[in-house]
Structures are given as C-alpha cells and as structure tokens.
Amino acid sequence: MSEPRVYESLFSDTDYLDQADFRRAFRLFLRYAEEQSRAAGITPQQYFLLLVVRGHEHYPRVNIGEIAEALQVRHHGASLLVERCVRRGLLDRTEDPQDRRRVHVWLTGEGQRLLDRVMDANRQKLGALQEALFRDSLRGALTRYKQLEHAAPDGAESAGAR
C-alpha cells in the first residue's frame, strides 16, 4: 500500500481550508433559507422570486425579462412562477402603459410580510455563519487574485483560467 502524496499546488493549505469552509457555510445558509421559506408557507423558488423582485433596481416596476435574467431561467419559466405568486396573493402586476407586451411586477402586502419574515431569519443565520463566509484570509486571497487578474497581459492565462 502506498503512502498518501501531496502534490504541488497553486494555492496554500489555508486557501483550500477557506474555500472549503466558505462552500460548507454557503450551502448551510442556502439549505437554511430553503427551510425558512417552507416554514413560511412558500417554496424556495417563490422566496427567491420575491427577493429578486423587491431587491431589483427598478422596483416596483420590474418586468418578466428582468426577473428571468436575475433568476437565470427562461422568460416562460419566470412568467409561470410570477403567475403562481400572483394567484397566491404574493405579487401583483400591471401592463406597461408604453408597451402592452410587458408587465410590471411588485410585491403585495402579504408578499412583503413573507419576504421580511424569511429575510429576518436568514440574516440571523448569516450572522452565525459570518466567520466562515467573510473570513479575512479569504477576502485577502480574493483581493490578491483580482490584482493578479488585472496585472496579466492581454491574452495571458491567469492562475484561475487554467
């Protein structure tokens, strides 16, 4: 039986530890947020839709194309999700007066209450996970990486592009 071997790497042990801890904490947060959505009586997708709509720079005049882009889904999928939330009383919509093919979407009072409930719980969880998510060594590594990316001559591969 052979002995384990450690190969040369582009990154330090701390870099791997930071990345693994971040990934674990991020996944814990996402899972927690999904559980909080369900506890509030909505699906995780509905919560994310409410968050995308309320957090959009054009709120309260967010259109389906902007929602699809933010959710990274097709227009039709975003439209169906919006329709389900409208029927549920979480969102409201109206036709764009300049372009009747478009609709503007915004949260109802109930949608806002549910979003706030889930967000409050999520903020508390983020606070509990902040050490792993926002570690100084990880921030420093990302800053150094960004500097290396900008310093690479055009056409040259950076360490992360391999």
N, C-alpha and C positions, 0 to 999 in steps of 0.2 A: 504494500500500500504506500502510495506516495504522500509526501508532506504537502500541505497547502502552500501555494506560492502566491506572493503578492507581486503583481506586475506594475511596471512604471505607469504613472497616470498623469494627466494634465492637471489634476486637482488634488488638493490636500485632503487628509482624513477629515479635517474639520468641515471642508466644503461638502463632502459626502454626508457627514452627520447632519449638517444644517439642512441640506436638501431633503434628506430622508425625514427629519423631524418636521420640516415645513409641510411636506407632502402628507404625512400622517395627520398633522394638526388640521390641515386644509380639508382632508377627507372627513375627519371627525366633525368639523364645522358644517360641511355640506350635509352630512348624514343628520346632524342635529337639526339643521334648518328644515330638512325634509320632514323630520318627526314633528317639529313645531307647526309646520304647515298642516299636516294631517290632524294634529291636536286642535287646530283652529277650525277644522272642518273643510279645508280646501286641499287641493293636490299641490305637490311641489311645483308643478308647471304653472298652476294658477297663481301661486305666490310669486314666482319669478316674473310672470306677466305683469302682475300688479306693481312689482318693484320696478320693472323696466318702464312701464308707463309713467309712474309717479316720478321716477328719477330721470326721465328724459328731459333734455334741454328745451324742448318745445311744449312741455306740459303746460296747460291742459289740451293742447291741440296736436296730439301725437297721431300719426297716421299708421295704417297697417304695414306699409313698406318699412317704416322706421322700426316698428315693433319686430317685424320679421328679421331685419338686419341685426337688431340687438339680441334677439333670441337665437340667431343663427339657424333659422328654419325658412322654409319656402313661404311665399306670400299666402298661399292657400292654407297651410298649416296654422299660420298666425291668425288668419281670418277665422278659422274654425274655433281656435282657442278663445279668441275675443268673443265670438258668438256665444259660446258656453258661459263665459263670465257675464255677459250682458243678460242672458236668461236667468242666471243665478243672482243677479242684482248687485254684482261687484263692480261692473263697468257700465258706462253709458256711452253713447256715440251719436254723432250727427253728421249729415253730409257737409262736405266742404262747399261753401257758397260759390267759390270760384271754379271748382272742378267737382261736378257731381259724382265722378267715378271714385273720389276719395271720401273717406270718413275720418272724423276726428274722434279720438277716444280719450276718456278721462275716468277717474275713479268716482264711484258713488260714495255716499257716507258710510255704507256698510263695507265697501271695498277698502276705504281708508282706515276704518276701525280694525279690520282683519290684518291689513298690512302693518299697521302700528303694533298690534299685538305680537305678531311674529317677529317683526324687526326688534322690538324691545328684548325679547328672549334671545334673539341672535346676537345682539350687542353684548349681552351679559356673557354669552358663550365666547365671543371674540375676546372679551377681557380675560377670561380664564385661559385662553389659548395664546395670548399675545406673546408670551416668551418664545414659543416655538415659531410663531408666524412672523414676528417682527424682530427677530434676533439681530443684534448689531453686527455680528460677524457675517450674517447672510446679506444684510444691507451693504456692508463693505465689499463683499465679494461681487455683488451685482453692480456696484458703482465701478469697481476696477474692470469688470468685464465690459461695461458700457464704454469706458475710456479706451480699452483695447480695440473695441469695435470701431470707434471713431478714428483711432490712430492708424488702423490698417489701410494701406494704399488701395486705391480702387482696383477691383478685380482680385485682390488677395483674399485668401480664406482666413477668417478669424477662427479661434480655437473652437467656438461653438458651432461653426458651419460645417465641420467635418462629418 
